[in-house]
Amino acid sequence: MAAISQLLLPGRSSKTRWFCWLKLNTSEGLTMLNNHNEPLVDAQSEVIRKAGDVEPFPSGKITYLAPLPLPTPMPPYGPHIGELNDVYMDFGLGQPQAFMWQMTLGGPFATSFSVLFLFPVFTGFLGIIFGFDQEAIWASMLAIFEEACENTVFTGPFTLFIGLGVWHHVHKKRLSLIPTRFNRQRREVCFMPRGATESVFVPWESLSAWIIEAQGATQFGIHRQYGMGIGFHHGETLTSLEFQCAGLELAISHWEAIRGYMEYEVNDLKSIQDLQDLQGPDDPPHEGLHTFRNARARMHQQIRDGRRSRLSGFFWYLYHVMTLWTIPNRLVEWEVRRLERIGKQALPEVMRAWSEPLPKEQWAKPSEELLRLSEQVRRMHKRQPHRPITQIFAEVCRRG
């Protein structure tokens, strides 16, 4: 369900050793971003970090990717990005996914089916192996089936109820949370800090971004954790968004999706979310019936081309039958329509006005410093392709 880890929040001196909680909601296929809005506690925390700076703490380190938002060689990947158009991009919510509904509805169904029918068959198979007579085998299979019926009558609906409860909790958050919005025409970022009544607008090139590496020892060995965060100093307050990542490279890829959009290098959701290429040119930028049909058509084509076995195709059908065929995809489409209809109403009026498109002659331009340092980063990475990009950031920023 939810995996929780403890990581140091950037913006504070590591000597203060205060921590924030990051929660990853894997059952929904959605990472709910933590929105921190904390007062600064010492003078050291007011030091503005730059790309390439490293801040150690007892169990790991924080490496800054911005400011300035310099290019990285990692491919952009943005599962936490919701709406994206020519003017703005919403970060922090992401799109509903069919896998969540497959687990919520198909999980209890598949488990109940397995317990009711596969367990008795497996029991009979064991009886044959150990040489029991037909009557004993049948009696044992019937006993397992009756016991399974008694258990699944309660466990099946109970598991379904828990799954739907978790979905409802996350869905309510989707409707109430105001995402962090990136406007590339204005080159600004709009934050709505927790508990605030007014939006805060931050210049894009002053935004801080960081990746977190931490490790700890458990009874099972060394446990490594990674995270990514963005934030800014607003007076005496640090406002930030953070979430866990599966790896260090993936954390940088999340940032690269944001940076690429703001610098007009990423222009659609498909390039940063549809890694399996299941969306056609005219398909909507989210999962649904179209991705199911495209996946099935591709699977059949791969079988015809000899790149996939018929056994693999059988298991593809088995998985989708056990997860209720196209029902999860239809529910994703319903959820997307509901979010589009209700979610936009929650935006503050000032944020809506700020999100309106500008005439091209009024578009903000990148600073000369950013252009110059970005070119230096690209040249240095081309000469030293195996050198960590954060070390290149540090050297370029140090040289100025």
Secondary structure, 3 states (H helix, E strand, C coil): CEEEEEEECCCCCCCCCCEEEEEEEHHHCECCCEEEEEECCCHHHHCCCCCCCEEEECCEEEEEEECCCCCCCCCCCCCCEEEECCCEEEECCCCCCHHHHHHHHHHHHHHHHHHHHHHHHHHHHHHHHCCCCHHHHHHHHHHHHHHHHHHHHHHHHHHHHHHHHHHHHHHHHHHHCCCEEEECCCCEEEECCCCCCCCEEEEHHHCEEEEEEEEEEECCEEEEEEEEEEEEEECCEEEEEEEEECCHHHHHHHHHHHHHHHCCCCCCCHHHHCCCCCCCCCCCCCCCHHHHHHHHHHHHHHHHCCCCCHHHHHHHHHHHHHCCCCHHHHHHHHHHHHHHHHHHHHCCHHHHHHCCCCCHHHCCCCCHHHHHHHHHHHHHHHHCCCCCHHHHHHHHHHHC
